[in-house]
Every structure is written in structure tokens, then in C-alpha cells.
Amino acid sequence: MSSHEKMKILFNNIRLVFVASMWVQSCSGIGYMFGSISPVIKKTMGYNQRQIAALGVAKDIGD
């Protein structure tokens, strides 16, 4: 089996790709996404801007 075929099998393994992506996210941090998801949180949970700001502070402390 060639190395190209081994890489194809590796990338087609959905569980391995999922676990690898979770490791990358946990190591790199996901704090940069808060600005993207805060409008969604605001809309779905009915938060006001002050609550979103408090949530952002808590997220930063957690990082």
C-alpha cells in the first residue's frame, strides 16, 4: 500500500478526523469565535448587551 493510499484512508476515517479537530480546537483556543456567535446568543437567549459583555468577560477569564 502506497503512502497516498494510507493518507486517503486516514482522512476518510470520520472518527479520527473528529477527534483531531477537537484536539486542535482545545489546544488553540476557541475564544476568537465569541464575536461571531454573540449575536446568535443575544437573539436566541434574549440577552441584552450588558449580559453579553458579562458573558464575554467570563469567557476571557475562563481562557
SEPA-405219 format. One record per residue: residue in three letters; z, x, y of N, C-alpha, C, O in turn; residue number from 1. Coordinates in nm, 2 decimals, m for minus. Last residue first. Layout:
% residues N
<r r="ALA" n_pz="Z" n_px="X" n_py="Y" ca_pz="Z" ca_px="X" ca_py="Y" c_pz="Z" c_px="X" c_py="Y" o_pz="Z" o_px="X" o_py="Y" k="NUM"/>
...
% end
This chain:
% residues 63
<r r="ASP" n_pz="2.97" n_px="m1.05" n_py="3.15" ca_pz="2.88" ca_px="m0.94" ca_py="3.11" c_pz="2.96" c_px="m0.81" c_py="3.12" o_pz="2.90" o_px="m0.71" o_py="3.09" k="63"/>
<r r="GLY" n_pz="3.18" n_px="m1.21" n_py="3.25" ca_pz="3.16" ca_px="m1.20" ca_py="3.10" c_pz="3.07" c_px="m1.09" c_py="3.06" o_pz="3.08" o_px="m1.03" o_py="2.95" k="62"/>
<r r="ILE" n_pz="3.12" n_px="m1.19" n_py="3.51" ca_pz="3.25" ca_px="m1.13" ca_py="3.46" c_pz="3.24" c_px="m1.12" c_py="3.31" o_pz="3.29" o_px="m1.02" o_py="3.26" k="61"/>
<r r="ASP" n_pz="2.88" n_px="m1.34" n_py="3.52" ca_pz="2.89" ca_px="m1.19" ca_py="3.56" c_pz="3.01" c_px="m1.12" c_py="3.51" o_pz="3.01" o_px="m1.01" o_py="3.46" k="60"/>
<r r="LYS" n_pz="2.97" n_px="m1.59" n_py="3.44" ca_pz="2.88" ca_px="m1.52" ca_py="3.36" c_pz="2.88" c_px="m1.37" c_py="3.39" o_pz="2.87" o_px="m1.29" o_py="3.30" k="59"/>
<r r="ALA" n_pz="3.14" n_px="m1.65" n_py="3.66" ca_pz="3.20" ca_px="m1.64" ca_py="3.53" c_pz="3.10" c_px="m1.56" c_py="3.43" o_pz="3.15" o_px="m1.48" o_py="3.35" k="58"/>
<r r="VAL" n_pz="2.94" n_px="m1.66" n_py="3.86" ca_pz="3.05" ca_px="m1.56" ca_py="3.87" c_pz="3.11" c_px="m1.54" c_py="3.73" o_pz="3.13" o_px="m1.43" o_py="3.69" k="57"/>
<r r="GLY" n_pz="2.79" n_px="m1.88" n_py="3.76" ca_pz="2.73" ca_px="m1.75" ca_py="3.77" c_pz="2.83" c_px="m1.64" c_py="3.78" o_pz="2.81" o_px="m1.53" o_py="3.73" k="56"/>
<r r="LEU" n_pz="2.98" n_px="m2.09" n_py="3.79" ca_pz="2.93" ca_px="m2.05" ca_py="3.66" c_pz="2.87" c_px="m1.92" c_py="3.66" o_pz="2.88" o_px="m1.84" o_py="3.56" k="55"/>
<r r="ALA" n_pz="3.00" n_px="m2.09" n_py="4.07" ca_pz="3.12" ca_px="m2.05" ca_py="3.99" c_pz="3.08" c_px="m2.01" c_py="3.85" o_pz="3.13" o_px="m1.92" o_py="3.79" k="54"/>
<r r="ALA" n_pz="2.74" n_px="m2.18" n_py="4.13" ca_pz="2.79" ca_px="m2.05" ca_py="4.17" c_pz="2.91" c_px="m2.00" c_py="4.09" o_pz="2.91" o_px="m1.88" o_py="4.06" k="53"/>
<r r="ILE" n_pz="2.75" n_px="m2.43" n_py="4.01" ca_pz="2.65" ca_px="m2.33" ca_py="3.96" c_pz="2.70" c_px="m2.19" c_py="4.00" o_pz="2.69" o_px="m2.10" o_py="3.92" k="52"/>
<r r="GLN" n_pz="2.94" n_px="m2.55" n_py="4.18" ca_pz="2.97" ca_px="m2.53" ca_py="4.04" c_pz="2.88" c_px="m2.43" c_py="3.97" o_pz="2.92" o_px="m2.35" o_py="3.89" k="51"/>
<r r="ARG" n_pz="2.80" n_px="m2.55" n_py="4.42" ca_pz="2.92" ca_px="m2.47" ca_py="4.41" c_pz="2.96" c_px="m2.45" c_py="4.27" o_pz="3.01" o_px="m2.34" o_py="4.23" k="50"/>
<r r="GLN" n_pz="2.58" n_px="m2.72" n_py="4.37" ca_pz="2.56" ca_px="m2.57" ca_py="4.39" c_pz="2.69" c_px="m2.49" c_py="4.38" o_pz="2.68" o_px="m2.38" o_py="4.33" k="49"/>
<r r="ASN" n_pz="2.68" n_px="m2.94" n_py="4.10" ca_pz="2.63" ca_px="m2.91" ca_py="4.23" c_pz="2.62" c_px="m2.76" c_py="4.25" o_pz="2.65" o_px="m2.68" o_py="4.16" k="48"/>
<r r="TYR" n_pz="2.55" n_px="m3.06" n_py="3.78" ca_pz="2.63" ca_px="m2.97" ca_py="3.86" c_pz="2.58" c_px="m2.96" c_py="4.00" o_pz="2.46" o_px="m2.98" o_py="4.03" k="47"/>
<r r="GLY" n_pz="2.43" n_px="m3.22" n_py="3.59" ca_pz="2.48" ca_px="m3.28" ca_py="3.71" c_pz="2.57" c_px="m3.20" c_py="3.80" o_pz="2.65" o_px="m3.25" o_py="3.87" k="46"/>
<r r="MET" n_pz="2.32" n_px="m3.13" n_py="3.36" ca_pz="2.46" ca_px="m3.15" ca_py="3.36" c_pz="2.52" c_px="m3.21" c_py="3.49" o_pz="2.64" o_px="m3.23" o_py="3.50" k="45"/>
<r r="THR" n_pz="2.05" n_px="m3.12" n_py="3.43" ca_pz="2.09" ca_px="m3.18" ca_py="3.30" c_pz="2.24" c_px="m3.21" c_py="3.30" o_pz="2.28" o_px="m3.31" o_py="3.25" k="44"/>
<r r="LYS" n_pz="2.03" n_px="m2.98" n_py="3.68" ca_pz="1.97" ca_px="m3.11" ca_py="3.66" c_pz="2.04" c_px="m3.18" c_py="3.54" o_pz="2.07" o_px="m3.30" o_py="3.55" k="43"/>
<r r="LYS" n_pz="2.17" n_px="m2.74" n_py="3.64" ca_pz="2.21" ca_px="m2.83" ca_py="3.75" c_pz="2.16" c_px="m2.97" c_py="3.73" o_pz="2.23" o_px="m3.07" o_py="3.75" k="42"/>
<r r="ILE" n_pz="2.03" n_px="m2.63" n_py="3.43" ca_pz="2.18" ca_px="m2.66" ca_py="3.41" c_pz="2.22" c_px="m2.76" c_py="3.52" o_pz="2.29" o_px="m2.86" o_py="3.49" k="41"/>
<r r="VAL" n_pz="1.79" n_px="m2.59" n_py="3.56" ca_pz="1.80" ca_px="m2.68" ca_py="3.44" c_pz="1.94" c_px="m2.72" c_py="3.42" o_pz="1.97" o_px="m2.84" o_py="3.39" k="40"/>
<r r="PRO" n_pz="1.86" n_px="m2.40" n_py="3.75" ca_pz="1.81" ca_px="m2.54" ca_py="3.79" c_pz="1.81" c_px="m2.64" c_py="3.68" o_pz="1.84" o_px="m2.76" o_py="3.70" k="39"/>
<r r="SER" n_pz="1.94" n_px="m2.18" n_py="3.58" ca_pz="2.04" ca_px="m2.26" ca_py="3.66" c_pz="1.98" c_px="m2.39" c_py="3.71" o_pz="2.06" o_px="m2.49" o_py="3.72" k="38"/>
<r r="ILE" n_pz="1.74" n_px="m2.04" n_py="3.45" ca_pz="1.80" ca_px="m2.16" ca_py="3.38" c_pz="1.90" c_px="m2.24" c_py="3.47" o_pz="1.93" o_px="m2.35" o_py="3.43" k="37"/>
<r r="SER" n_pz="1.67" n_px="m1.83" n_py="3.62" ca_pz="1.57" ca_px="m1.92" ca_py="3.56" c_pz="1.63" c_px="m2.05" c_py="3.51" o_pz="1.56" o_px="m2.15" o_py="3.52" k="36"/>
<r r="GLY" n_pz="1.91" n_px="m1.70" n_py="3.67" ca_pz="1.83" ca_px="m1.76" ca_py="3.78" c_pz="1.73" c_px="m1.85" c_py="3.74" o_pz="1.69" o_px="m1.95" o_py="3.81" k="35"/>
<r r="PHE" n_pz="1.98" n_px="m1.61" n_py="3.41" ca_pz="2.06" ca_px="m1.72" ca_py="3.48" c_pz="1.98" c_px="m1.78" c_py="3.59" o_pz="1.99" o_px="m1.90" o_py="3.61" k="34"/>
<r r="MET" n_pz="1.85" n_px="m1.40" n_py="3.30" ca_pz="1.79" ca_px="m1.53" ca_py="3.28" c_pz="1.86" c_px="m1.64" c_py="3.36" o_pz="1.81" o_px="m1.75" o_py="3.37" k="33"/>
<r r="TYR" n_pz="1.99" n_px="m1.17" n_py="3.32" ca_pz="1.88" ca_px="m1.19" ca_py="3.41" c_pz="1.82" c_px="m1.32" c_py="3.40" o_pz="1.74" o_px="m1.36" o_py="3.49" k="32"/>
<r r="GLY" n_pz="2.17" n_px="m1.16" n_py="3.12" ca_pz="2.21" ca_px="m1.21" ca_py="3.25" c_pz="2.10" c_px="m1.23" c_py="3.34" o_pz="2.11" o_px="m1.31" o_py="3.44" k="31"/>
<r r="ILE" n_pz="2.15" n_px="m1.07" n_py="2.87" ca_pz="2.07" ca_px="m1.19" ca_py="2.90" c_pz="2.10" c_px="m1.24" c_py="3.04" o_pz="2.06" o_px="m1.35" o_py="3.07" k="30"/>
<r r="GLY" n_pz="2.13" n_px="m0.75" n_py="2.72" ca_pz="2.20" ca_px="m0.85" ca_py="2.81" c_pz="2.10" c_px="m0.96" c_py="2.85" o_pz="1.98" o_px="m0.94" o_py="2.86" k="29"/>
<r r="SER" n_pz="2.06" n_px="m0.58" n_py="2.53" ca_pz="2.00" ca_px="m0.56" ca_py="2.66" c_pz="2.07" c_px="m0.65" c_py="2.76" o_pz="2.06" o_px="m0.63" o_py="2.89" k="28"/>
<r r="CYS" n_pz="2.19" n_px="m0.66" n_py="2.30" ca_pz="2.21" ca_px="m0.52" ca_py="2.35" c_pz="2.16" c_px="m0.51" c_py="2.49" o_pz="2.22" o_px="m0.43" o_py="2.57" k="27"/>
<r r="SER" n_pz="2.11" n_px="m0.92" n_py="2.25" ca_pz="2.25" ca_px="m0.89" ca_py="2.27" c_pz="2.28" c_px="m0.75" c_py="2.32" o_pz="2.38" o_px="m0.73" o_py="2.39" k="26"/>
<r r="GLN" n_pz="1.83" n_px="m0.89" n_py="2.24" ca_pz="1.89" ca_px="m0.97" ca_py="2.34" c_pz="2.04" c_px="m0.93" c_py="2.36" o_pz="2.08" o_px="m0.93" o_py="2.48" k="25"/>
<r r="VAL" n_pz="1.81" n_px="m0.73" n_py="2.00" ca_pz="1.76" ca_px="m0.68" ca_py="2.13" c_pz="1.82" c_px="m0.75" c_py="2.25" o_pz="1.86" o_px="m0.69" o_py="2.35" k="24"/>
<r r="TRP" n_pz="1.93" n_px="m0.90" n_py="1.82" ca_pz="1.99" ca_px="m0.77" ca_py="1.84" c_pz="1.94" c_px="m0.72" c_py="1.98" o_pz="2.02" o_px="m0.67" o_py="2.06" k="23"/>
<r r="MET" n_pz="1.74" n_px="m1.11" n_py="1.82" ca_pz="1.88" ca_px="m1.14" ca_py="1.86" c_pz="1.95" c_px="m1.01" c_py="1.89" o_pz="2.03" o_px="m1.00" o_py="1.99" k="22"/>
<r r="SER" n_pz="1.51" n_px="m0.98" n_py="1.72" ca_pz="1.51" ca_px="m1.03" ca_py="1.86" c_pz="1.65" c_px="m1.06" c_py="1.91" o_pz="1.69" o_px="m1.04" o_py="2.02" k="21"/>
<r r="ALA" n_pz="1.60" n_px="m0.93" n_py="1.46" ca_pz="1.57" ca_px="m0.82" ca_py="1.55" c_pz="1.57" c_px="m0.86" c_py="1.70" o_pz="1.62" o_px="m0.79" o_py="1.78" k="20"/>
<r r="VAL" n_pz="1.62" n_px="m1.19" n_py="1.36" ca_pz="1.74" ca_px="m1.10" ca_py="1.37" c_pz="1.72" c_px="m0.99" c_py="1.47" o_pz="1.81" o_px="m0.95" o_py="1.54" k="19"/>
<r r="PHE" n_pz="1.35" n_px="m1.26" n_py="1.38" ca_pz="1.45" ca_px="m1.34" ca_py="1.45" c_pz="1.58" c_px="m1.25" c_py="1.46" o_pz="1.63" o_px="m1.25" o_py="1.57" k="18"/>
<r r="VAL" n_pz="1.22" n_px="m1.08" n_py="1.21" ca_pz="1.19" ca_px="m1.08" ca_py="1.35" c_pz="1.29" c_px="m1.16" c_py="1.43" o_pz="1.33" o_px="m1.11" o_py="1.54" k="17"/>
<r r="LEU" n_pz="1.35" n_px="m1.15" n_py="0.97" ca_pz="1.37" ca_px="m1.02" ca_py="1.02" c_pz="1.33" c_px="m1.01" c_py="1.17" o_pz="1.40" o_px="m0.95" o_py="1.25" k="16"/>
<r r="ARG" n_pz="1.25" n_px="m1.41" n_py="0.93" ca_pz="1.39" ca_px="m1.39" ca_py="0.94" c_pz="1.42" c_px="m1.25" c_py="1.01" o_pz="1.51" o_px="m1.24" o_py="1.09" k="15"/>
<r r="ILE" n_pz="0.97" n_px="m1.38" n_py="0.91" ca_pz="1.03" ca_px="m1.45" ca_py="1.03" c_pz="1.18" c_px="m1.43" c_py="1.04" o_pz="1.23" o_px="m1.42" o_py="1.16" k="14"/>
<r r="ASN" n_pz="0.76" n_px="m1.14" n_py="0.84" ca_pz="0.89" ca_px="m1.18" ca_py="0.79" c_pz="0.97" c_px="m1.25" c_py="0.91" o_pz="1.03" o_px="m1.18" o_py="0.99" k="13"/>
<r r="ASN" n_pz="0.55" n_px="m1.03" n_py="0.96" ca_pz="0.53" ca_px="m1.17" ca_py="0.91" c_pz="0.66" c_px="m1.22" c_py="0.86" o_pz="0.67" o_px="m1.34" o_py="0.83" k="12"/>
<r r="PHE" n_pz="0.62" n_px="m0.77" n_py="1.01" ca_pz="0.61" ca_px="m0.86" ca_py="1.13" c_pz="0.59" c_px="m1.00" c_py="1.08" o_pz="0.61" o_px="m1.09" o_py="1.16" k="11"/>
<r r="LEU" n_pz="0.61" n_px="m0.67" n_py="0.74" ca_pz="0.73" ca_px="m0.66" ca_py="0.82" c_pz="0.73" c_px="m0.76" c_py="0.94" o_pz="0.83" o_px="m0.83" o_py="0.96" k="10"/>
<r r="ILE" n_pz="0.34" n_px="m0.70" n_py="0.68" ca_pz="0.44" ca_px="m0.77" ca_py="0.60" c_pz="0.57" c_px="m0.77" c_py="0.68" o_pz="0.64" o_px="m0.88" o_py="0.68" k="9"/>
<r r="LYS" n_pz="0.23" n_px="m0.52" n_py="0.86" ca_pz="0.19" ca_px="m0.66" ca_py="0.86" c_pz="0.29" c_px="m0.75" c_py="0.79" o_pz="0.33" o_px="m0.85" o_py="0.84" k="8"/>
<r r="MET" n_pz="0.34" n_px="m0.28" n_py="0.78" ca_pz="0.37" ca_px="m0.33" ca_py="0.91" c_pz="0.34" c_px="m0.48" c_py="0.92" o_pz="0.42" o_px="m0.56" o_py="0.98" k="7"/>
<r r="LYS" n_pz="0.21" n_px="m0.26" n_py="0.53" ca_pz="0.36" ca_px="m0.26" ca_py="0.54" c_pz="0.40" c_px="m0.32" c_py="0.67" o_pz="0.50" o_px="m0.40" o_py="0.68" k="6"/>
<r r="GLU" n_pz="m0.05" n_px="m0.23" n_py="0.61" ca_pz="m0.01" ca_px="m0.35" ca_py="0.53" c_pz="0.14" c_px="m0.37" c_py="0.53" o_pz="0.19" o_px="m0.48" o_py="0.54" k="5"/>
<r r="HIS" n_pz="m0.04" n_px="0.02" n_py="0.74" ca_pz="m0.08" ca_px="m0.10" ca_py="0.81" c_pz="m0.04" c_px="m0.23" c_py="0.74" o_pz="0.01" o_px="m0.32" o_py="0.80" k="4"/>
<r r="SER" n_pz="0.03" n_px="0.19" n_py="0.54" ca_pz="0.13" ca_px="0.17" ca_py="0.64" c_pz="0.09" c_px="0.04" c_py="0.72" o_pz="0.18" o_px="m0.03" o_py="0.77" k="3"/>
<r r="SER" n_pz="m0.09" n_px="0.06" n_py="0.22" ca_pz="m0.10" ca_px="0.14" ca_py="0.34" c_pz="0.01" c_px="0.10" c_py="0.44" o_pz="0.07" o_px="0.00" o_py="0.43" k="2"/>
<r r="MET" n_pz="0.00" n_px="0.08" n_py="m0.12" ca_pz="0.00" ca_px="0.00" ca_py="0.00" c_pz="0.00" c_px="0.09" c_py="0.12" o_pz="0.08" o_px="0.18" o_py="0.13" k="1"/>
% end
